[in-house]
Amino acid sequence: MLKNKENLKRIQFEVEKYCPKELSVYNISYALTYNIACYYYKDFKHLLKVLLSPVLKDDYSVYKKGEKAEILFIYGSSYADRDDYFEKYKKVFSCVDSYKLIKDNKNINFKNLFGMWRVLVWLWKYRKADINSNLKKYIVFLMYDQYCKLNKIKRVVENDNSIKLGVCWCDVHLSDYLFVKYLQQKGIKTATLQHGMFDPDEYLYKLAYINSPSDYFLCWNKLTKDIADNLGCEENKYIVVGAPQFIDTDNYDNCTITNNGVFGVALSSYLDEYDNIQLLNNADEIVKKYNLKCLVRLHPSLKKEEYSKYFVNDNIIVDNEKNFELYMNKCDFLLVANSGIYFNIIKNMKPFFQYDSGKNKLYKDVKWNKYTSLDELLLLYDRYIKDYTYMEQGLIEAKALYLVNKPERILYEEFLKNFEEYNKEYDRQI
């Protein structure tokens, strides 16, 4: 694990000190901050994937819609394997009539092997850096991979003088960070989307706020904006537009109650392992006490085998449905902890109970369905099956707190179609 922020700063200093001249203008130590932090959470397989990435994930495809393509979207290599993200991203594209899209196509391409001499040169350059050997390799191969991809992006941008705004999925990821910095050097405004709720008490998530280089941060709700403000981020760059996955989705005003004898457990990412274990233990007790069936939804960062010992009960099974709404509709209620799907749940007015380990302060204003122990969960569940109305009222209050009060499509359209007006306001205020 990354022991402390001081250690990270030391690594950043070493990265910048020996930075190749080809990347020196991009503030590479900050560009790599998220990746360096992630390194300490990953295994050797992830390291190997990075080492092979210049070959395995090489190329970008360019798509164009309409004639006047003033907005350039990028869907980079950092999350090219997340098709669920891209489905949400496509909803944002649909809010404008004309745009260009650069998308990692995950093709195998051996052309970059001819430039691998740079890797050897850069490794030699970093030989004196006070960084552990595997981390050096990780950093250098990442830099080379993104150097190749950045050159492809440059060729798209340099031949197009019409681009006025660049939009990325998450600008603390390396591919997006370099994309943003390059466009800014060209005098082009940039915006990043928010792809999840980021707990500021978890340093890896905190980076999404403090390390964001974009001119604008298109955020889900006022909660995100308040967190950024508390962290000392530039307030005027945060534009509340709602979550992209909610564009053109139904808005539920009432709680739909079902009694199918099935409930769900939606696990959080690998960073919340303790919470995940508690959820599964709670689920096991609920299954036994009430003779229910449990459908477990694994976070995309989790592997089933890592939690296999919790699936020995035949009534607790992993559900492989990728569409969260379809998964949710199979369940009478859900158990969750610290997860961005919180907003999907309240958007759909689905009954749920939230485990509170004490570390998650994202949803501190909602207390009606929180539990800290199995006994508290059982009391809440008994109340729920006797009187559904308190659950519905609670969900209505949560929606008012955490969701936008206008259709998401309208809010995204307002920004994307009028970003030059936002520019004037933003430039005037800073």
C-alpha positions as CSV (number, residue, x, y, z in Angstrom):
1,M,0.0,0.0,0.0
2,L,1.0,3.6,-0.5
3,K,1.9,4.4,3.1
4,N,1.3,8.2,3.0
5,K,1.0,11.2,0.8
6,E,4.6,12.2,1.6
7,N,5.8,9.0,-0.1
8,L,3.6,9.8,-3.1
9,K,5.1,13.3,-3.3
10,R,8.6,11.9,-3.2
11,I,7.8,9.6,-6.1
12,Q,6.2,12.5,-8.0
13,F,9.4,14.5,-7.5
14,E,11.5,11.7,-8.8
15,V,9.2,11.2,-11.8
16,E,9.4,14.9,-12.7
17,K,13.2,15.1,-12.1
18,Y,13.9,12.4,-14.7
19,C,11.0,13.1,-17.0
20,P,11.7,12.5,-20.8
21,K,11.8,15.7,-22.7
22,E,9.0,14.5,-25.0
23,L,6.6,14.7,-22.1
24,S,8.1,17.5,-20.0
25,V,5.5,20.0,-21.0
26,Y,2.6,17.9,-19.7
27,N,3.3,18.0,-15.9
28,I,3.8,14.3,-16.1
29,S,4.2,13.8,-12.3
30,Y,0.7,15.0,-11.8
31,A,-0.6,13.2,-14.8
32,L,0.6,9.9,-13.3
33,T,-0.6,10.6,-9.8
34,Y,-3.7,8.4,-10.0
35,N,-1.8,5.6,-11.7
36,I,1.0,5.7,-9.1
37,A,-1.6,5.5,-6.3
38,C,-3.5,2.7,-8.1
39,Y,-0.2,0.7,-8.5
40,Y,-0.2,-0.1,-4.8
41,Y,-3.7,-1.6,-5.1
42,K,-3.0,-3.8,-8.1
43,D,-1.4,-7.2,-8.6
44,F,1.3,-8.5,-10.9
45,K,-1.3,-9.3,-13.6
46,H,-2.1,-5.6,-13.8
47,L,1.6,-4.7,-14.1
48,L,2.0,-7.2,-16.9
49,K,-1.0,-5.8,-18.7
50,V,0.6,-2.3,-18.5
51,L,3.9,-3.6,-19.9
52,L,2.1,-5.1,-22.9
53,S,-0.3,-2.2,-23.4
54,P,1.6,-0.5,-26.2
55,V,1.0,-3.6,-28.3
56,L,-2.3,-4.9,-27.0
57,K,-4.2,-1.6,-26.9
58,D,-2.7,0.6,-29.4
59,D,-5.0,2.4,-31.8
60,Y,-7.7,5.1,-31.7
61,S,-10.6,5.4,-34.1
62,V,-12.1,8.7,-35.1
63,Y,-15.8,9.2,-35.6
64,K,-17.6,12.3,-36.8
65,K,-21.3,13.3,-36.7
66,G,-22.5,16.5,-38.5
67,E,-20.6,19.1,-40.3
68,K,-19.8,21.7,-37.6
69,A,-18.0,19.5,-35.1
70,E,-16.8,22.0,-32.4
71,I,-16.8,19.4,-29.6
72,L,-14.2,16.7,-29.4
73,F,-15.0,13.7,-27.1
74,I,-12.4,11.1,-26.1
75,Y,-13.0,7.7,-24.7
76,G,-9.4,6.7,-23.8
77,S,-7.4,3.6,-23.1
78,S,-7.7,3.9,-19.3
79,Y,-11.2,2.5,-19.3
80,A,-11.6,1.1,-22.9
81,D,-12.7,-2.3,-21.5
82,R,-15.6,-0.7,-19.6
83,D,-18.4,-1.0,-22.1
84,D,-20.9,0.0,-19.4
85,Y,-19.1,3.4,-19.2
86,F,-19.3,3.9,-22.9
87,E,-23.0,3.2,-22.9
88,K,-23.4,6.1,-20.4
89,Y,-21.0,8.3,-22.4
90,K,-23.0,7.8,-25.6
91,K,-26.0,9.5,-23.9
92,V,-23.8,12.6,-23.6
93,F,-23.0,12.6,-27.3
94,S,-26.7,12.5,-28.1
95,C,-27.1,15.9,-26.5
96,V,-25.4,17.6,-29.4
97,D,-26.1,17.5,-33.1
98,S,-22.5,17.6,-34.2
99,Y,-19.2,16.3,-32.7
100,K,-16.0,14.3,-33.1
101,L,-15.2,11.2,-31.1
102,I,-11.8,9.6,-30.5
103,K,-12.2,6.1,-29.1
104,D,-9.7,3.5,-28.2
105,N,-10.6,0.5,-30.4
106,K,-8.5,-2.1,-28.4
107,N,-6.9,-3.4,-31.5
108,I,-3.6,-5.4,-31.4
109,N,-1.0,-3.4,-33.3
110,F,2.7,-4.1,-33.4
111,K,3.8,-0.8,-34.9
112,N,4.7,0.7,-31.6
113,L,7.4,-2.0,-31.2
114,F,9.5,0.0,-33.6
115,G,9.6,2.8,-31.1
116,M,10.4,0.7,-28.0
117,W,13.9,2.1,-28.0
118,R,12.4,5.0,-26.2
119,V,11.4,2.6,-23.3
120,L,15.1,1.5,-23.0
121,V,16.3,5.1,-23.1
122,W,13.7,6.2,-20.5
123,L,14.5,3.3,-18.2
124,W,18.2,4.2,-18.4
125,K,17.2,7.8,-17.6
126,Y,15.3,6.7,-14.5
127,R,18.1,4.3,-13.3
128,K,19.1,6.7,-10.6
129,A,15.5,7.6,-9.5
130,D,14.7,6.7,-6.0
131,I,11.7,4.5,-7.0
132,N,11.3,0.7,-6.7
133,S,12.3,-1.2,-9.8
134,N,8.8,-2.6,-10.7
135,L,7.2,0.8,-10.2
136,K,9.9,2.3,-12.6
137,K,8.9,-0.2,-15.3
138,Y,5.2,0.5,-14.7
139,I,5.7,4.3,-15.0
140,V,8.0,4.1,-18.1
141,F,5.7,1.7,-20.0
142,L,2.7,3.8,-19.1
143,M,4.4,6.9,-20.4
144,Y,5.4,5.2,-23.6
145,D,2.0,3.8,-24.2
146,Q,0.3,7.2,-23.7
147,Y,3.1,9.0,-25.7
148,C,2.1,6.9,-28.7
149,K,-1.6,7.5,-28.2
150,L,-1.1,11.3,-27.6
151,N,0.7,11.5,-31.0
152,K,-2.5,10.0,-32.6
153,I,-4.7,12.6,-30.8
154,K,-2.4,15.4,-32.0
155,R,-2.8,14.3,-35.6
156,V,-6.6,14.6,-35.2
157,V,-6.5,18.0,-33.5
158,E,-3.8,19.7,-35.5
159,N,-5.8,19.1,-38.7
160,D,-9.0,20.6,-37.3
161,N,-9.3,24.3,-36.4
162,S,-13.0,24.0,-35.6
163,I,-12.6,22.3,-32.2
164,K,-13.6,24.6,-29.3
165,L,-14.2,22.2,-26.5
166,G,-12.7,18.8,-25.5
167,V,-14.7,16.5,-23.3
168,C,-13.3,13.4,-21.5
169,W,-14.8,10.7,-19.2
170,C,-12.4,11.1,-16.2
171,D,-9.5,13.5,-16.4
172,V,-7.4,12.1,-13.6
173,H,-6.8,9.0,-15.7
174,L,-3.5,9.3,-17.7
175,S,-5.0,9.2,-21.2
176,D,-7.5,11.9,-20.4
177,Y,-5.1,14.0,-18.4
178,L,-2.7,14.3,-21.3
179,F,-5.6,14.9,-23.7
180,V,-6.8,17.8,-21.5
181,K,-3.3,19.3,-21.0
182,Y,-2.6,19.1,-24.8
183,L,-5.9,20.9,-25.7
184,Q,-5.3,23.6,-23.1
185,Q,-1.9,24.3,-24.7
186,K,-3.8,24.8,-28.0
187,G,-6.1,27.3,-26.3
188,I,-9.1,24.9,-26.3
189,K,-11.4,24.7,-23.3
190,T,-11.9,21.3,-21.7
191,A,-14.5,19.5,-19.5
192,T,-14.5,16.2,-17.7
193,L,-17.5,14.1,-16.7
194,Q,-18.1,12.5,-13.3
195,H,-18.3,8.8,-13.6
196,G,-19.0,8.0,-9.9
197,M,-19.3,9.4,-6.4
198,F,-15.9,10.0,-4.9
199,D,-15.4,9.8,-1.2
200,P,-13.0,12.6,-0.2
201,D,-11.8,10.5,2.8
202,E,-10.3,7.9,0.5
203,Y,-7.2,9.4,-1.0
204,L,-7.6,7.5,-4.4
205,Y,-11.0,9.0,-4.8
206,K,-10.0,12.4,-3.5
207,L,-7.6,12.7,-6.5
208,A,-10.7,13.0,-8.7
209,Y,-11.3,16.5,-7.2
210,I,-7.9,17.8,-6.3
211,N,-6.0,16.5,-9.4
212,S,-8.6,17.5,-12.0
213,P,-6.9,19.6,-14.7
214,S,-10.0,20.4,-16.8
215,D,-11.6,23.9,-17.1
216,Y,-15.0,22.4,-16.2
217,F,-16.1,19.5,-14.1
218,L,-19.6,18.3,-15.1
219,C,-20.9,16.9,-11.8
220,W,-23.8,14.9,-10.7
221,N,-25.2,17.0,-8.0
222,K,-24.7,19.8,-5.4
223,L,-23.1,17.2,-3.1
224,T,-20.2,16.8,-5.5
225,K,-19.9,20.6,-5.8
226,D,-19.9,21.0,-2.0
227,I,-17.2,18.4,-1.5
228,A,-15.0,20.1,-4.1
229,D,-15.5,23.4,-2.4
230,N,-14.5,21.9,1.0
231,L,-11.4,20.6,-0.6
232,G,-10.4,24.1,-1.8
233,C,-11.1,23.4,-5.5
234,E,-12.1,26.2,-7.9
235,E,-15.9,26.5,-7.3
236,N,-16.8,28.0,-10.7
237,K,-15.5,25.0,-12.7
238,Y,-18.1,22.7,-11.1
239,I,-21.3,22.6,-13.3
240,V,-24.2,20.6,-11.9
241,V,-25.8,18.6,-14.8
242,G,-26.8,15.3,-13.2
243,A,-25.5,11.8,-13.8
244,P,-25.1,10.9,-17.6
245,Q,-26.7,7.5,-17.1
246,F,-30.0,9.2,-16.2
247,I,-30.3,11.0,-19.5
248,D,-33.7,10.0,-21.0
249,T,-34.6,7.7,-18.1
250,D,-37.9,7.5,-16.3
251,N,-38.5,9.5,-13.2
252,Y,-40.3,7.5,-10.5
253,D,-42.4,9.3,-7.9
254,N,-43.6,6.2,-6.0
255,C,-41.9,3.2,-4.5
256,T,-42.7,-0.1,-6.2
257,I,-43.1,-2.8,-3.7
258,T,-42.6,-6.4,-4.7
259,N,-42.6,-9.7,-2.7
260,N,-40.8,-12.2,-4.9
261,G,-38.7,-13.5,-2.0
262,V,-35.5,-12.2,-3.7
263,F,-33.2,-9.4,-2.5
264,G,-29.9,-8.0,-3.8
265,V,-26.5,-7.2,-2.5
266,A,-24.6,-4.6,-4.6
267,L,-20.9,-4.7,-3.7
268,S,-18.6,-1.7,-3.9
269,S,-15.1,-1.6,-5.4
270,Y,-12.0,-3.4,-4.1
271,L,-11.2,-0.3,-2.0
272,D,-14.2,-1.1,0.2
273,E,-13.4,-4.7,1.0
274,Y,-14.4,-4.5,4.6
275,D,-17.8,-3.1,3.7
276,N,-18.3,-5.8,1.1
277,I,-17.6,-8.6,3.6
278,Q,-20.1,-7.1,6.1
279,L,-22.8,-6.9,3.4
280,L,-22.2,-10.6,2.5
281,N,-22.3,-11.6,6.1
282,N,-25.6,-9.7,6.6
283,A,-27.0,-11.2,3.5
284,D,-26.3,-14.7,4.8
285,E,-28.2,-14.0,8.0
286,I,-31.2,-12.5,6.1
287,V,-31.3,-15.6,3.8
288,K,-31.3,-18.0,6.8
289,K,-33.8,-16.0,9.0
290,Y,-36.4,-15.2,6.3
291,N,-35.8,-18.0,3.8
292,L,-35.1,-15.6,1.0
293,K,-32.9,-15.8,-2.1
294,C,-30.0,-13.3,-2.6
295,L,-28.6,-12.1,-5.9
296,V,-25.1,-10.6,-5.5
297,R,-23.9,-8.0,-7.9
298,L,-20.1,-7.8,-8.1
299,H,-18.5,-4.4,-8.8
300,P,-16.5,-4.6,-12.1
301,S,-13.3,-4.3,-10.1
302,L,-14.0,-7.5,-8.2
303,K,-13.5,-11.2,-9.1
304,K,-15.9,-13.9,-8.0
305,E,-13.2,-16.2,-6.8
306,E,-12.1,-13.6,-4.3
307,Y,-15.4,-13.9,-2.5
308,S,-16.1,-17.6,-3.3
309,K,-16.3,-18.6,0.4
310,Y,-19.4,-16.4,0.8
311,F,-21.3,-18.3,-1.9
312,V,-21.5,-21.7,-0.2
313,N,-25.2,-21.2,0.5
314,D,-27.2,-22.2,-2.5
315,N,-29.6,-19.3,-2.0
316,I,-26.7,-16.7,-2.4
317,I,-25.6,-16.5,-6.0
318,V,-23.8,-14.1,-8.2
319,D,-26.0,-12.3,-10.7
320,N,-24.2,-11.5,-14.0
321,E,-26.7,-9.0,-15.3
322,K,-24.6,-6.0,-16.5
323,N,-27.5,-3.6,-16.7
324,F,-28.1,-2.4,-13.1
325,E,-31.7,-1.4,-13.7
326,L,-32.5,-4.9,-14.9
327,Y,-30.7,-6.4,-12.0
328,M,-32.4,-4.2,-9.5
329,N,-35.9,-5.1,-10.9
330,K,-35.3,-8.7,-10.0
331,C,-35.0,-7.7,-6.3
332,D,-37.5,-6.7,-3.6
333,F,-34.9,-4.6,-1.9
334,L,-31.2,-4.1,-1.8
335,L,-28.3,-4.0,0.6
336,V,-25.5,-1.5,-0.3
337,A,-22.7,0.4,1.4
338,N,-20.4,3.0,-0.1
339,S,-21.3,3.0,-3.8
340,G,-22.3,5.4,-6.6
341,I,-25.2,3.1,-7.5
342,Y,-26.9,4.7,-4.5
343,F,-28.2,7.3,-7.0
344,N,-29.5,4.6,-9.4
345,I,-31.5,3.2,-6.4
346,I,-33.1,6.4,-5.3
347,K,-33.7,7.5,-8.9
348,N,-35.8,4.3,-9.3
349,M,-37.4,4.5,-5.9
350,K,-36.1,1.0,-5.0
351,P,-36.3,0.0,-1.3
352,F,-32.8,-0.4,0.2
353,F,-30.8,-0.5,3.4
354,Q,-27.3,1.0,3.6
355,Y,-24.5,-0.4,5.8
356,D,-22.7,2.4,7.6
357,S,-19.1,1.5,8.7
358,G,-18.6,5.0,10.0
359,K,-16.0,5.9,7.3
360,N,-18.5,6.9,4.6
361,K,-19.6,10.5,4.9
362,L,-21.0,10.9,1.4
363,Y,-24.6,10.2,2.4
364,K,-24.5,11.5,5.9
365,D,-27.7,13.5,5.5
366,V,-29.8,10.3,4.9
367,K,-30.3,8.3,8.1
368,W,-33.7,6.6,7.8
369,N,-32.3,3.4,6.3
370,K,-28.8,3.2,7.7
371,Y,-27.6,0.3,9.9
372,T,-24.3,-0.4,11.7
373,S,-24.9,-3.9,12.9
374,L,-27.0,-7.0,12.0
375,D,-29.4,-6.3,14.8
376,E,-30.1,-2.8,13.4
377,L,-30.6,-4.2,9.9
378,L,-33.1,-6.8,11.2
379,L,-35.1,-4.1,13.0
380,L,-35.2,-1.9,9.9
381,Y,-36.3,-4.9,7.8
382,D,-39.1,-5.8,10.2
383,R,-40.3,-2.2,10.1
384,Y,-40.1,-2.3,6.3
385,I,-42.3,-5.4,5.9
386,K,-44.9,-4.0,8.4
387,D,-45.1,-0.5,6.9
388,Y,-43.7,0.4,3.4
389,T,-44.7,4.1,3.6
390,Y,-41.6,5.2,5.6
391,M,-39.4,3.7,2.9
392,E,-41.2,5.7,0.2
393,Q,-41.0,8.9,2.2
394,G,-37.3,8.4,2.8
395,L,-36.6,7.8,-0.9
396,I,-38.5,11.0,-1.8
397,E,-36.3,13.0,0.7
398,A,-33.1,11.4,-0.7
399,K,-34.1,12.3,-4.3
400,A,-34.6,15.9,-3.2
401,L,-31.1,16.0,-1.6
402,Y,-29.0,14.2,-4.2
403,L,-30.6,14.4,-7.6
404,V,-31.1,17.3,-10.0
405,N,-34.6,18.9,-10.3
406,K,-34.5,19.3,-14.1
407,P,-34.2,16.5,-16.8
408,E,-30.5,15.6,-17.2
409,R,-30.7,15.9,-21.0
410,I,-31.7,19.6,-20.7
411,L,-28.8,20.3,-18.3
412,Y,-26.2,18.6,-20.6
413,E,-27.6,20.4,-23.6
414,E,-27.5,23.7,-21.9
415,F,-23.8,23.3,-21.2
416,L,-22.6,21.6,-24.4
417,K,-24.6,24.0,-26.7
418,N,-23.7,27.1,-24.8
419,F,-20.2,26.4,-23.4
420,E,-18.8,29.6,-24.9
421,E,-21.1,31.6,-22.7
422,Y,-19.9,29.5,-19.8
423,N,-16.4,30.3,-20.9
424,K,-17.1,34.1,-20.7
425,E,-18.6,33.8,-17.3
426,Y,-15.8,31.5,-16.0
427,D,-13.0,33.6,-17.5
428,R,-14.6,36.7,-15.9
429,Q,-14.8,35.2,-12.5
430,I,-11.2,33.9,-12.3
